[in-house]
Amino acid sequence: GSPVAGSRSTYAYPVTAETAPMPTPGGRWDTLVTILDRRELKSHTESFVFGDATRVTLGACGYDMLPITAIYHNEDGYQERLHYLPELGFAYLAATQERGQAADPVVYIAIERVAP
């Protein structure tokens, strides 16, 4: 597909990626986010709730994993479940959930590093 003019949204957080809090078991981060959406500027609060550490297997590899629930307070209860892999330093989307609906999982069979 081609880019659609006027369809881009830009999110600005009050911290840089380097100074954002790292996920820790049982922790939480609440932050105000500024959004430029189709030429409209608005703000809302997002919460990131960190669960207890566990393990996850993707393909033939096992990883330490910290579940994260991302709550978007202006989206009528919309949530995302992320899996943070400390060994790799990133999180991937594990499920989305609309208010009053069952979680819609995203299934991965493997992850791999791709050379730049």
C-alpha positions in Angstrom: 0.0 0.0 0.0 0.8 3.6 -0.4 0.8 6.3 2.3 -2.5 8.0 2.8 -2.2 11.8 3.3 -3.6 12.9 6.7 -3.7 9.4 8.2 -0.5 9.7 10.3 -0.6 10.0 14.1 2.5 11.1 16.1 2.9 10.3 19.8 5.2 12.4 22.1 6.1 11.1 25.5 7.6 13.3 28.2 10.8 11.2 28.4 13.3 9.9 25.8 13.7 6.2 25.1 16.9 6.3 27.1 15.3 7.8 30.2 12.0 5.9 30.2 11.6 3.5 33.1 12.5 0.0 32.4 9.9 -2.7 33.1 10.4 -4.3 36.6 8.3 -7.1 38.1 5.3 -5.6 39.9 6.0 -2.1 38.7 3.9 0.5 36.9 4.4 3.5 34.8 1.7 6.1 34.2 2.5 8.9 31.7 0.8 11.7 29.9 1.1 11.4 26.1 0.6 14.2 23.5 -0.8 13.1 20.2 -1.0 14.9 16.8 -3.7 13.0 15.0 -5.0 14.3 11.6 -4.0 17.8 12.5 -5.7 17.7 15.9 -3.5 18.0 19.1 -4.7 16.1 22.1 -3.4 14.4 25.3 -4.3 11.4 27.3 -2.8 9.1 30.0 -1.3 5.7 29.3 -0.5 3.2 32.0 1.9 0.3 31.7 1.5 -2.4 34.4 4.3 -4.9 34.7 3.5 -8.4 35.8 5.7 -11.1 37.4 8.7 -12.5 35.4 8.2 -15.9 33.7 9.5 -17.7 30.6 8.2 -17.9 27.0 9.3 -20.2 24.2 9.4 -18.9 20.6 10.5 -21.5 18.1 13.3 -23.5 19.7 14.4 -20.7 22.0 13.3 -19.9 25.6 13.4 -16.3 27.0 12.8 -14.6 30.3 9.7 -12.6 29.8 7.9 -9.8 31.7 4.2 -9.4 30.8 3.0 -5.8 30.4 -0.5 -4.5 30.2 -0.7 -1.2 28.4 -3.9 0.7 29.2 -5.0 3.6 26.9 -7.3 5.6 29.1 -9.0 7.6 26.3 -9.7 4.6 24.1 -12.7 3.4 26.1 -10.9 0.6 27.9 -8.7 -0.6 25.0 -5.7 -2.5 26.3 -2.7 -4.3 24.8 -0.7 -7.1 26.3 3.0 -6.9 25.6 5.8 -9.4 26.3 9.1 -7.8 27.3 12.2 -9.9 26.7 15.0 -8.4 28.9 17.7 -10.5 27.2 16.8 -8.9 23.9 15.8 -5.5 25.1 12.4 -5.2 23.4 8.7 -6.1 23.8 6.3 -7.5 21.2 2.6 -7.3 21.0 1.0 -10.5 22.5 -2.7 -9.5 22.4 -5.2 -6.7 22.0 -8.4 -6.3 23.9 -11.5 -4.1 23.5 -13.6 -3.3 26.6 -16.1 -6.1 27.2 -14.4 -8.4 24.7 -12.1 -11.4 25.0 -8.4 -10.8 24.4 -7.4 -11.3 20.7 -4.0 -13.0 20.9 -1.2 -12.4 18.4 0.6 -15.8 17.8 4.3 -15.9 17.0 6.2 -19.0 16.0 9.7 -17.6 16.0 11.7 -14.4 16.2 15.0 -13.8 14.5 17.6 -11.1 14.1 17.8 -9.7 10.5 21.0 -8.0 9.4 20.6 -4.3 8.7 
